[in-house]
Amino acid sequence: MKSFTISKNDSGQRLDKFISKAVPALPKSLMYKYIRTKRIKINSKRGDISTKLIEGDIVDMYINDEFFAPSDEHYDFLSASKKLDIVYEDENILLLDKKVGLLSHPDETEYNDTLITRVKRYLYEKGDYDPKDEHSFTPALVNRIDRNTGGIVIAAKNAESLRILNQKLKDRELEKYYLCVIHGKLKKKCGTLTGWLIKDENKNKVKVFDKQMPNSKEIRTKYSVISERDSLSLVEVELLTGRTHQIRAHFSSIGHPLLGDGKYGTNALNKALGYKKQFLYSYRLKFAFTTDSGILDYLNGKSFSVEDVWFKNEFLNGTLTNPSK
């Protein structure tokens, strides 16, 4: 038997969601059975799968000890790099400048050194996060950026901030701005591109059409040309919709692929110029809340930027160097 006292970070969850995180070794079929047969109780009373937990609740689990994982004093995230580029930090969130080449989350190629493992190490060593004190919460990234793209990523330090920001992201109450370099010069120096996007899950690639197609999703990409040099343009982009590879695929679909983009770009053009790294950076984020934002209300209207975008100044002063060397 083991008891769990619901903390602030655990509150607001359904009972079954909490158990799945707190006791991952317990099969779901047994979990549902134990809830039904009152071997798992809330405040000494029978609970339902969908019961929402609140801070201070006691969840008693009368189940075999084998399902409770032993305390592990070694944490994999401690082998992550200490390097972390922090744009902003307060008691609830971190804004991080993720560099090109760094994964946001572990995958089959890299497990230990990713942005989220670096965040966990930073907060652990700072004393803001200790896995032993948490039943179900772990610091998490609100948004993610592809490995080959750099820019601002939000990390939530507590469950309430994570829940709020996940909803804000879904409701498009976070404004994201990108800088990119594209091939060619646009006739209109500012405007909004519209189209319809279909994703091929197997190939992890999308295609953009100028009219609605079966299973397609509408995309809108607002842009403004900042500067032009020779056959290239430096462009600021605001995502009015947030689809997979939207910027890269949208500009490619109108004949202006991103410089260095091997997936949607023109290899012959990239090769001729000697660039292999795609010129795309999520450089500015604005909190534009239009609904209740709870403990994060103080962020509303605030904007944060990355000043050191690796290609911006070089483009503007004409000294762009080959990033593949």
C-alpha positions in Angstrom: 0.0 0.0 0.0 1.2 3.5 -0.8 -0.4 6.9 -0.3 0.1 10.0 -2.6 -0.7 13.5 -1.4 -1.8 15.6 -4.4 0.5 18.6 -4.8 -0.2 21.8 -6.8 1.5 20.3 -9.8 -0.6 17.1 -9.6 -4.0 18.9 -9.2 -6.4 19.3 -12.1 -5.7 15.9 -13.5 -8.1 13.0 -13.9 -7.5 10.1 -11.5 -6.5 7.7 -14.3 -4.1 10.2 -15.8 -2.4 10.8 -12.5 -2.0 7.1 -11.8 -0.6 6.4 -15.3 2.2 8.9 -14.6 2.8 8.2 -10.9 2.7 4.4 -11.3 3.7 3.7 -14.9 4.4 0.0 -14.2 0.7 -0.6 -13.4 -1.1 -2.0 -16.4 -4.2 0.1 -17.4 -6.5 -3.0 -17.2 -5.5 -3.5 -13.6 -5.7 0.2 -12.8 -9.3 0.3 -14.0 -10.1 -2.8 -12.1 -8.5 -1.5 -8.9 -10.4 1.8 -9.1 -13.6 -0.2 -9.6 -13.0 -2.6 -6.7 -11.9 0.3 -4.4 -8.3 -0.8 -4.1 -7.5 2.7 -5.2 -9.3 5.4 -3.2 -9.4 9.2 -3.0 -9.6 10.5 0.6 -10.6 7.0 1.8 -13.6 7.0 -0.6 -14.3 5.3 -3.9 -13.2 7.4 -6.9 -14.1 7.4 -10.5 -11.7 7.3 -13.5 -12.7 10.8 -14.4 -12.5 12.3 -10.9 -10.5 15.5 -11.1 -7.9 15.7 -8.3 -7.4 18.8 -6.2 -4.5 19.9 -4.2 -4.4 18.1 -0.8 -6.3 15.0 -1.9 -4.9 11.7 -0.6 -4.8 8.9 -3.1 -4.4 5.5 -1.4 -3.3 2.5 -3.6 -3.7 -0.9 -2.1 -1.7 -2.7 -4.7 1.4 -4.9 -4.9 4.7 -3.2 -4.1 6.2 -4.5 -7.4 4.2 -1.8 -9.3 6.0 1.0 -7.4 9.3 1.8 -9.1 12.2 1.9 -6.6 13.7 5.3 -5.9 16.4 6.0 -8.4 19.0 8.6 -7.3 20.6 8.6 -10.8 18.9 10.8 -13.4 19.7 10.5 -17.1 19.3 14.3 -17.6 22.4 14.9 -15.5 24.5 13.7 -18.5 23.1 16.5 -20.7 25.2 19.5 -21.5 25.0 22.5 -19.1 24.8 24.9 -22.1 21.5 26.7 -22.1 20.8 30.0 -23.8 18.2 31.7 -21.7 16.3 34.6 -23.2 14.0 35.1 -20.2 13.2 33.4 -16.9 10.8 33.8 -14.0 9.2 31.5 -11.4 6.8 29.9 -14.0 8.6 29.7 -17.3 11.8 29.7 -19.3 12.3 31.2 -22.8 15.2 29.4 -24.4 17.1 30.1 -27.6 17.4 26.7 -29.1 20.4 26.5 -31.5 20.4 24.8 -34.9 21.4 21.2 -34.5 20.0 20.6 -31.0 17.0 18.3 -30.7 14.0 19.6 -28.6 13.2 16.1 -27.3 15.0 12.7 -27.3 14.6 10.5 -30.4 16.3 7.4 -31.8 19.5 9.3 -32.6 20.0 11.2 -29.3 18.6 10.4 -25.8 20.6 12.3 -23.2 21.6 15.7 -24.7 18.5 17.5 -25.9 16.9 20.9 -25.0 14.5 19.3 -22.5 17.2 17.3 -20.7 19.3 20.4 -20.5 16.3 22.3 -19.0 15.8 19.5 -16.4 19.5 19.5 -15.4 19.5 23.3 -15.1 16.4 23.4 -12.9 17.6 20.4 -10.8 21.0 21.9 -10.1 19.4 25.3 -9.4 17.1 23.6 -6.8 13.8 24.4 -8.7 13.1 20.8 -9.7 13.6 17.5 -7.9 12.0 14.3 -9.3 11.7 12.9 -5.8 9.3 15.7 -4.9 7.0 15.1 -7.9 4.5 12.3 -8.5 3.5 13.1 -12.0 4.9 16.4 -13.2 8.2 17.0 -15.0 9.3 20.3 -16.6 8.1 20.4 -20.2 8.4 22.3 -23.5 5.3 24.1 -24.7 6.4 24.3 -28.3 9.0 22.6 -30.3 11.3 23.5 -33.1 12.9 21.2 -35.7 16.5 20.2 -35.2 17.6 22.1 -38.3 15.8 25.3 -37.1 16.8 27.6 -34.3 14.7 29.9 -32.1 12.6 30.6 -29.0 11.2 27.6 -27.2 9.0 27.9 -24.1 9.6 25.6 -21.1 7.0 25.4 -18.3 8.3 25.0 -14.7 5.0 23.9 -13.2 1.9 22.1 -14.2 -0.4 25.2 -14.1 1.8 27.2 -16.4 2.0 24.2 -18.8 -1.7 23.8 -18.9 -2.3 27.5 -19.5 0.4 27.8 -22.3 -0.7 24.6 -24.0 -4.2 26.1 -24.3 -2.8 29.5 -25.4 -0.8 27.7 -28.1 -3.8 25.8 -29.3 -5.9 29.0 -29.3 -3.3 31.0 -31.3 -2.7 33.5 -28.5 1.0 33.3 -28.9 2.4 35.3 -31.8 5.5 33.7 -33.4 7.8 35.6 -35.8 10.5 34.1 -37.9 13.5 35.3 -40.0 14.4 33.5 -43.1 16.4 33.9 -46.3 14.7 32.9 -49.5 15.9 32.5 -53.1 14.8 35.3 -55.4 12.9 38.6 -54.9 9.2 38.8 -54.2 7.1 41.1 -56.3 5.1 42.2 -53.4 7.3 43.3 -50.5 4.7 42.4 -47.9 1.5 40.4 -47.8 -0.1 37.2 -46.7 0.3 34.0 -48.6 -2.6 31.6 -48.5 -2.9 27.9 -49.4 -3.9 24.4 -48.5 -1.5 21.9 -47.0 -1.5 18.1 -46.9 1.0 16.1 -44.8 2.5 12.8 -45.8 3.1 11.2 -42.4 5.3 8.4 -43.8 7.7 10.8 -45.6 7.3 13.6 -42.9 6.9 16.0 -45.8 4.1 18.3 -46.8 2.7 19.7 -50.0 1.0 23.0 -50.6 -1.9 23.6 -53.1 -3.5 26.8 -54.1 -7.0 25.4 -53.7 -8.7 23.2 -51.1 -8.0 19.5 -51.6 -9.4 16.4 -49.7 -7.8 16.2 -46.2 -6.0 19.5 -46.7 -5.7 22.2 -44.0 -5.7 25.9 -44.7 -2.5 27.8 -44.2 -1.8 31.6 -43.9 1.7 33.0 -43.9 2.2 36.7 -43.4 5.5 38.1 -44.6 7.5 41.4 -45.0 10.8 41.7 -46.9 13.5 43.3 -44.8 16.4 43.4 -47.3 17.5 42.1 -50.7 20.9 41.2 -51.9 21.7 39.8 -55.3 19.4 36.8 -55.8 18.4 36.5 -52.1 15.9 38.1 -49.8 15.8 38.5 -46.0 12.2 38.1 -44.9 10.3 38.4 -41.6 7.4 35.9 -41.3 4.5 35.7 -38.9 2.7 32.3 -38.8 -1.1 33.0 -38.8 -1.6 29.2 -38.8 0.9 26.7 -37.4 1.3 23.7 -39.7 4.2 21.3 -40.1 7.0 22.8 -42.2 4.6 25.6 -43.2 7.1 28.4 -43.9 9.5 26.2 -45.9 6.8 24.5 -47.9 4.8 27.7 -48.5 7.6 29.7 -49.9 8.8 26.8 -52.0 5.3 26.4 -53.5 5.5 30.0 -54.9 9.0 29.5 -56.4 11.0 31.0 -53.5 12.4 28.2 -51.4 14.5 28.9 -48.3 18.3 29.1 -48.7 19.9 25.9 -47.5 16.7 23.9 -47.3 17.4 20.4 -48.6 13.9 19.1 -48.3 11.8 21.8 -49.9 14.5 23.8 -51.6 16.5 23.5 -54.8 19.7 21.6 -54.3 21.3 23.0 -57.4 20.8 26.6 -56.1 22.0 25.7 -52.6 25.0 23.9 -54.0 25.9 26.7 -56.3 26.0 29.1 -53.3 27.7 26.6 -51.0 25.0 26.6 -48.2 23.8 23.4 -46.5 22.1 24.8 -43.3 18.6 26.2 -43.8 18.2 29.9 -43.1 15.2 29.9 -40.7 15.0 31.2 -37.2 12.1 31.7 -34.8 13.4 34.9 -33.4 10.5 36.7 -31.7 7.6 35.7 -29.5 4.7 37.8 -28.2 2.2 36.8 -25.6 -1.1 38.1 -27.0 -3.7 36.7 -24.6 -7.4 37.4 -25.4 -8.8 35.0 -22.7 -8.1 34.4 -19.1 -4.4 33.6 -18.5 -4.5 32.9 -14.7 -1.1 33.0 -13.0 0.6 34.1 -16.3 -1.5 37.3 -16.8 1.6 39.4 -16.2 3.1 38.1 -19.5 0.2 39.5 -21.6 1.4 41.9 -24.2 5.1 41.2 -23.6 7.4 40.5 -26.5 10.8 38.7 -26.4 13.4 38.5 -29.2 16.7 36.8 -30.0 19.1 39.4 -31.1 21.9 37.1 -32.2 20.3 35.3 -35.2 23.3 33.7 -36.9 22.6 35.0 -40.4 20.8 38.3 -39.9 23.6 40.8 -39.4 25.8 39.1 -42.0 23.0 39.4 -44.6 22.4 43.1 -43.7 26.0 44.1 -43.9 26.9 41.9 -46.9 29.3 39.6 -45.1 27.3 36.4 -45.1 29.7 33.6 -44.8 29.4 29.9 -45.6 27.9 28.2 -42.5 28.8 24.7 -43.8 32.5 25.4 -43.5 
